[in-house]
Amino acid sequence: NLDKISHNLIPGLNTVSADTTLVYIKGPNGNTETIELDYHQNNLHFSFSATDFFFFLRIEYTYQLTGVDQDWKFTNSLNRKITYSNLSPGKYNFRLRAQMQGGNWQGQTVEYRIWIKPAFWQTNWFKFLCILMAVVLIIYFVSRRIQSIRNSEQQRIAQEKKLLELEAKAL
């Protein structure tokens, strides 16, 4: 009987906050589009629940943030707020399941996509431009050094030539 109830439990996110800013509120249809965040919105607070009016204190939850959690984490109905701090820019999936105590986790898994956009200096094109700029600067300074060496060599040759001409005149 518990397994039948557990199959009917569908958990969902109520809210997602980035520090003190609310970035997601559960819609009427439980929308699961991608939650897009800026690079500085990397401290996330998840609040979730499952709809059950009679046995809500007996509901257990398991959750996982792919890319951060290797395994599923477990919690109960009294601790339905989870915090992740200092997340790196990238794409994550927050997965959530619910069951009645003593069930077998056969219920539906809901998944929310989260994308923390990188800052401009964390993007590949910016890194590429920095490498390109460094290569151009190295080539520029090496060519200037080579030109400087050539100029000093030409001056030395000109002085030697002048010295030989003076010696020839003296003889």
Phi and psi restraints in degrees (value plus and minus 20) as a CYANA .aco file:
   2 LEU   PHI     -85.0   -45.0
   2 LEU   PSI     -56.9   -16.9
   3 ASP   PHI     -83.4   -43.4
   3 ASP   PSI     -58.1   -18.1
   4 LYS   PHI     -84.3   -44.3
   4 LYS   PSI     -63.0   -23.0
   5 ILE   PHI     -85.7   -45.7
   5 ILE   PSI     -61.6   -21.6
   6 SER   PHI     -82.6   -42.6
   6 SER   PSI     -55.6   -15.6
   7 HIS   PHI     -84.9   -44.9
   7 HIS   PSI     -48.3    -8.3
   8 ASN   PHI    -106.1   -66.1
   8 ASN   PSI     -31.7     8.3
   9 LEU   PHI     -96.7   -56.7
   9 LEU   PSI     101.0   141.0
  10 ILE   PHI    -139.8   -99.8
  10 ILE   PSI      88.4   128.4
  11 PRO   PHI     -98.0   -58.0
  11 PRO   PSI     145.0   185.0
  12 GLY   PHI    -183.0  -143.0
  12 GLY   PSI     136.3   176.3
  13 LEU   PHI     -93.6   -53.6
  13 LEU   PSI     116.1   156.1
  14 ASN   PHI    -110.7   -70.7
  14 ASN   PSI     -70.0   -30.0
  15 THR   PHI    -166.3  -126.3
  15 THR   PSI     137.4   177.4
  16 VAL   PHI    -152.6  -112.6
  16 VAL   PSI     107.3   147.3
  17 SER   PHI    -138.2   -98.2
  17 SER   PSI     121.9   161.9
  18 ALA   PHI    -129.0   -89.0
  18 ALA   PSI      87.0   127.0
  19 ASP   PHI      37.2    77.2
  19 ASP   PSI    -129.3   -89.3
  20 THR   PHI    -128.0   -88.0
  20 THR   PSI     -17.6    22.4
  21 THR   PHI    -115.6   -75.6
  21 THR   PSI     107.1   147.1
  22 LEU   PHI     -96.3   -56.3
  22 LEU   PSI     100.2   140.2
  23 VAL   PHI    -132.7   -92.7
  23 VAL   PSI     -30.2     9.8
  24 TYR   PHI    -172.6  -132.6
  24 TYR   PSI     113.4   153.4
  25 ILE   PHI    -149.6  -109.6
  25 ILE   PSI     115.4   155.4
  26 LYS   PHI     -77.8   -37.8
  26 LYS   PSI     106.9   146.9
  27 GLY   PHI    -107.3   -67.3
  27 GLY   PSI     155.8   195.8
  28 PRO   PHI     -84.5   -44.5
  28 PRO   PSI     -49.1    -9.1
  29 ASN   PHI    -122.8   -82.8
  29 ASN   PSI      -8.2    31.8
  30 GLY   PHI      43.8    83.8
  30 GLY   PSI      21.0    61.0
  31 ASN   PHI     -71.9   -31.9
  31 ASN   PSI     121.0   161.0
  32 THR   PHI    -145.4  -105.4
  32 THR   PSI      13.7    53.7
  33 GLU   PHI     -86.9   -46.9
  33 GLU   PSI     152.6   192.6
  34 THR   PHI     -90.2   -50.2
  34 THR   PSI     114.6   154.6
  35 ILE   PHI    -113.1   -73.1
  35 ILE   PSI      92.0   132.0
  36 GLU   PHI    -119.2   -79.2
  36 GLU   PSI     111.6   151.6
  37 LEU   PHI    -150.0  -110.0
  37 LEU   PSI     135.0   175.0
  38 ASP   PHI     -99.4   -59.4
  38 ASP   PSI     144.7   184.7
  39 TYR   PHI     -78.3   -38.3
  39 TYR   PSI     -52.3   -12.3
  40 HIS   PHI    -102.4   -62.4
  40 HIS   PSI     -29.2    10.8
  41 GLN   PHI    -111.9   -71.9
  41 GLN   PSI      43.9    83.9
  42 ASN   PHI    -134.0   -94.0
  42 ASN   PSI      -9.8    30.2
  43 ASN   PHI    -130.8   -90.8
  43 ASN   PSI      81.5   121.5
  44 LEU   PHI    -125.5   -85.5
  44 LEU   PSI     121.1   161.1
  45 HIS   PHI    -143.5  -103.5
  45 HIS   PSI      97.7   137.7
  46 PHE   PHI    -122.9   -82.9
  46 PHE   PSI     116.7   156.7
  47 SER   PHI    -144.3  -104.3
  47 SER   PSI     109.8   149.8
  48 PHE   PHI    -161.8  -121.8
  48 PHE   PSI     146.0   186.0
  49 SER   PHI    -182.0  -142.0
  49 SER   PSI     151.3   191.3
  50 ALA   PHI    -150.7  -110.7
  50 ALA   PSI     126.7   166.7
  51 THR   PHI    -102.5   -62.5
  51 THR   PSI      92.3   132.3
  52 ASP   PHI    -177.6  -137.6
  52 ASP   PSI      98.6   138.6
  53 PHE   PHI    -106.8   -66.8
  53 PHE   PSI     -41.0    -1.0
  54 PHE   PHI    -122.0   -82.0
  54 PHE   PSI     -58.3   -18.3
  55 PHE   PHI    -140.2  -100.2
  55 PHE   PSI      14.9    54.9
  56 PHE   PHI     -82.2   -42.2
  56 PHE   PSI     -44.6    -4.6
  57 LEU   PHI     -97.5   -57.5
  57 LEU   PSI     -32.4     7.6
  58 ARG   PHI    -119.5   -79.5
  58 ARG   PSI     -12.8    27.2
  59 ILE   PHI    -103.7   -63.7
  59 ILE   PSI     114.1   154.1
  60 GLU   PHI    -130.6   -90.6
  60 GLU   PSI     129.7   169.7
  61 TYR   PHI    -145.6  -105.6
  61 TYR   PSI     131.3   171.3
  62 THR   PHI    -154.5  -114.5
  62 THR   PSI     120.9   160.9
  63 TYR   PHI    -162.9  -122.9
  63 TYR   PSI     140.5   180.5
  64 GLN   PHI    -174.8  -134.8
  64 GLN   PSI     113.5   153.5
  65 LEU   PHI    -126.9   -86.9
  65 LEU   PSI      85.4   125.4
  66 THR   PHI     -82.1   -42.1
  66 THR   PSI     121.2   161.2
  67 GLY   PHI      72.5   112.5
  67 GLY   PSI     -34.1     5.9
  68 VAL   PHI    -142.8  -102.8
  68 VAL   PSI     -74.5   -34.5
  69 ASP   PHI    -111.2   -71.2
  69 ASP   PSI     108.0   148.0
  70 GLN   PHI     -97.2   -57.2
  70 GLN   PSI     -58.0   -18.0
  71 ASP   PHI    -141.6  -101.6
  71 ASP   PSI     149.7   189.7
  72 TRP   PHI     -90.7   -50.7
  72 TRP   PSI     120.8   160.8
  73 LYS   PHI    -123.3   -83.3
  73 LYS   PSI     124.6   164.6
  74 PHE   PHI    -131.4   -91.4
  74 PHE   PSI     125.8   165.8
  75 THR   PHI    -172.4  -132.4
  75 THR   PSI     151.6   191.6
  76 ASN   PHI    -136.0   -96.0
  76 ASN   PSI    -194.8  -154.8
  77 SER   PHI     -90.5   -50.5
  77 SER   PSI     -35.4     4.6
  78 LEU   PHI    -106.0   -66.0
  78 LEU   PSI     -36.1     3.9
  79 ASN   PHI    -146.0  -106.0
  79 ASN   PSI      59.9    99.9
  80 ARG   PHI    -130.5   -90.5
  80 ARG   PSI       7.5    47.5
  81 LYS   PHI    -147.5  -107.5
  81 LYS   PSI     104.9   144.9
  82 ILE   PHI    -142.4  -102.4
  82 ILE   PSI     122.1   162.1
  83 THR   PHI    -144.6  -104.6
  83 THR   PSI     115.8   155.8
  84 TYR   PHI    -142.9  -102.9
  84 TYR   PSI     110.2   150.2
  85 SER   PHI    -134.2   -94.2
  85 SER   PSI     129.1   169.1
  86 ASN   PHI      32.0    72.0
  86 ASN   PSI      30.5    70.5
  87 LEU   PHI     -94.0   -54.0
  87 LEU   PSI     120.1   160.1
  88 SER   PHI     -95.0   -55.0
  88 SER   PSI     134.8   174.8
  89 PRO   PHI     -79.9   -39.9
  89 PRO   PSI     123.1   163.1
  90 GLY   PHI     133.4   173.4
  90 GLY   PSI    -193.0  -153.0
  91 LYS   PHI    -125.6   -85.6
  91 LYS   PSI     114.0   154.0
  92 TYR   PHI    -150.7  -110.7
  92 TYR   PSI     137.4   177.4
  93 ASN   PHI    -144.4  -104.4
  93 ASN   PSI     104.8   144.8
  94 PHE   PHI    -118.0   -78.0
  94 PHE   PSI      96.0   136.0
  95 ARG   PHI    -129.2   -89.2
  95 ARG   PSI     121.1   161.1
  96 LEU   PHI    -162.9  -122.9
  96 LEU   PSI     115.7   155.7
  97 ARG   PHI    -154.2  -114.2
  97 ARG   PSI     136.8   176.8
  98 ALA   PHI    -158.4  -118.4
  98 ALA   PSI     132.4   172.4
  99 GLN   PHI    -174.7  -134.7
  99 GLN   PSI     142.3   182.3
 100 MET   PHI     -98.3   -58.3
 100 MET   PSI     129.0   169.0
 101 GLN   PHI     -72.8   -32.8
 101 GLN   PSI     112.2   152.2
 102 GLY   PHI      69.3   109.3
 102 GLY   PSI     -20.0    20.0
 103 GLY   PHI     -96.9   -56.9
 103 GLY   PSI    -188.0  -148.0
 104 ASN   PHI    -148.9  -108.9
 104 ASN   PSI       5.2    45.2
 105 TRP   PHI      36.4    76.4
 105 TRP   PSI      16.3    56.3
 106 GLN   PHI    -110.9   -70.9
 106 GLN   PSI     -21.3    18.7
 107 GLY   PHI     -90.7   -50.7
 107 GLY   PSI     157.8   197.8
 108 GLN   PHI     -91.0   -51.0
 108 GLN   PSI     118.6   158.6
 109 THR   PHI    -119.3   -79.3
 109 THR   PSI     106.3   146.3
 110 VAL   PHI    -122.7   -82.7
 110 VAL   PSI     128.9   168.9
 111 GLU   PHI    -154.3  -114.3
 111 GLU   PSI     115.8   155.8
 112 TYR   PHI    -142.6  -102.6
 112 TYR   PSI     110.8   150.8
 113 ARG   PHI    -110.7   -70.7
 113 ARG   PSI     115.1   155.1
 114 ILE   PHI    -148.7  -108.7
 114 ILE   PSI     110.0   150.0
 115 TRP   PHI    -144.9  -104.9
 115 TRP   PSI      95.2   135.2
 116 ILE   PHI    -116.7   -76.7
 116 ILE   PSI      90.8   130.8
 117 LYS   PHI     -91.4   -51.4
 117 LYS   PSI     119.9   159.9
 118 PRO   PHI     -94.6   -54.6
 118 PRO   PSI     133.6   173.6
 119 ALA   PHI     -89.8   -49.8
 119 ALA   PSI     142.5   182.5
 120 PHE   PHI     -79.0   -39.0
 120 PHE   PSI     -53.1   -13.1
 121 TRP   PHI     -98.7   -58.7
 121 TRP   PSI     -25.6    14.4
 122 GLN   PHI    -121.3   -81.3
 122 GLN   PSI     -19.9    20.1
 123 THR   PHI    -105.0   -65.0
 123 THR   PSI     138.4   178.4
 124 ASN   PHI     -87.0   -47.0
 124 ASN   PSI     -57.9   -17.9
 125 TRP   PHI     -85.7   -45.7
 125 TRP   PSI     -55.2   -15.2
 126 PHE   PHI     -88.3   -48.3
 126 PHE   PSI     -62.5   -22.5
 127 LYS   PHI     -81.7   -41.7
 127 LYS   PSI     -61.0   -21.0
 128 PHE   PHI     -82.3   -42.3
 128 PHE   PSI     -65.2   -25.2
 129 LEU   PHI     -82.3   -42.3
 129 LEU   PSI     -57.8   -17.8
 130 CYS   PHI     -85.3   -45.3
 130 CYS   PSI     -63.0   -23.0
 131 ILE   PHI     -84.2   -44.2
 131 ILE   PSI     -63.7   -23.7
 132 LEU   PHI     -80.8   -40.8
 132 LEU   PSI     -63.5   -23.5
 133 MET   PHI     -83.2   -43.2
 133 MET   PSI     -61.9   -21.9
 134 ALA   PHI     -83.0   -43.0
 134 ALA   PSI     -62.6   -22.6
 135 VAL   PHI     -83.5   -43.5
 135 VAL   PSI     -64.6   -24.6
 136 VAL   PHI     -81.7   -41.7
 136 VAL   PSI     -63.2   -23.2
 137 LEU   PHI     -84.2   -44.2
 137 LEU   PSI     -61.5   -21.5
 138 ILE   PHI     -82.4   -42.4
 138 ILE   PSI     -65.8   -25.8
 139 ILE   PHI     -81.5   -41.5
 139 ILE   PSI     -62.2   -22.2
 140 TYR   PHI     -81.3   -41.3
 140 TYR   PSI     -69.5   -29.5
 141 PHE   PHI     -88.6   -48.6
 141 PHE   PSI     -55.0   -15.0
 142 VAL   PHI     -86.5   -46.5
 142 VAL   PSI     -63.0   -23.0
 143 SER   PHI     -86.6   -46.6
 143 SER   PSI     -56.5   -16.5
 144 ARG   PHI     -84.6   -44.6
 144 ARG   PSI     -60.1   -20.1
 145 ARG   PHI     -85.6   -45.6
 145 ARG   PSI     -62.3   -22.3
 146 ILE   PHI     -83.0   -43.0
 146 ILE   PSI     -63.4   -23.4
 147 GLN   PHI     -82.9   -42.9
 147 GLN   PSI     -59.8   -19.8
 148 SER   PHI     -83.4   -43.4
 148 SER   PSI     -62.3   -22.3
 149 ILE   PHI     -83.9   -43.9
 149 ILE   PSI     -62.4   -22.4
 150 ARG   PHI     -82.8   -42.8
 150 ARG   PSI     -63.0   -23.0
 151 ASN   PHI     -82.4   -42.4
 151 ASN   PSI     -64.7   -24.7
 152 SER   PHI     -86.7   -46.7
 152 SER   PSI     -53.8   -13.8
 153 GLU   PHI     -87.2   -47.2
 153 GLU   PSI     -61.2   -21.2
 154 GLN   PHI     -84.6   -44.6
 154 GLN   PSI     -58.6   -18.6
 155 GLN   PHI     -85.3   -45.3
 155 GLN   PSI     -61.3   -21.3
 156 ARG   PHI     -83.2   -43.2
 156 ARG   PSI     -63.3   -23.3
 157 ILE   PHI     -84.0   -44.0
 157 ILE   PSI     -61.0   -21.0
 158 ALA   PHI     -83.5   -43.5
 158 ALA   PSI     -60.3   -20.3
 159 GLN   PHI     -86.8   -46.8
 159 GLN   PSI     -60.9   -20.9
 160 GLU   PHI     -83.4   -43.4
 160 GLU   PSI     -60.6   -20.6
 161 LYS   PHI     -83.4   -43.4
 161 LYS   PSI     -62.6   -22.6
 162 LYS   PHI     -83.1   -43.1
 162 LYS   PSI     -62.1   -22.1
 163 LEU   PHI     -83.1   -43.1
 163 LEU   PSI     -61.2   -21.2
 164 LEU   PHI     -85.9   -45.9
 164 LEU   PSI     -57.8   -17.8
 165 GLU   PHI     -85.6   -45.6
 165 GLU   PSI     -61.1   -21.1
 166 LEU   PHI     -84.7   -44.7
 166 LEU   PSI     -59.3   -19.3
 167 GLU   PHI     -85.2   -45.2
 167 GLU   PSI     -59.7   -19.7
 168 ALA   PHI     -84.8   -44.8
 168 ALA   PSI     -60.3   -20.3
 169 LYS   PHI     -85.9   -45.9
 169 LYS   PSI     -58.8   -18.8
 170 ALA   PHI     -86.7   -46.7
 170 ALA   PSI     -53.5   -13.5
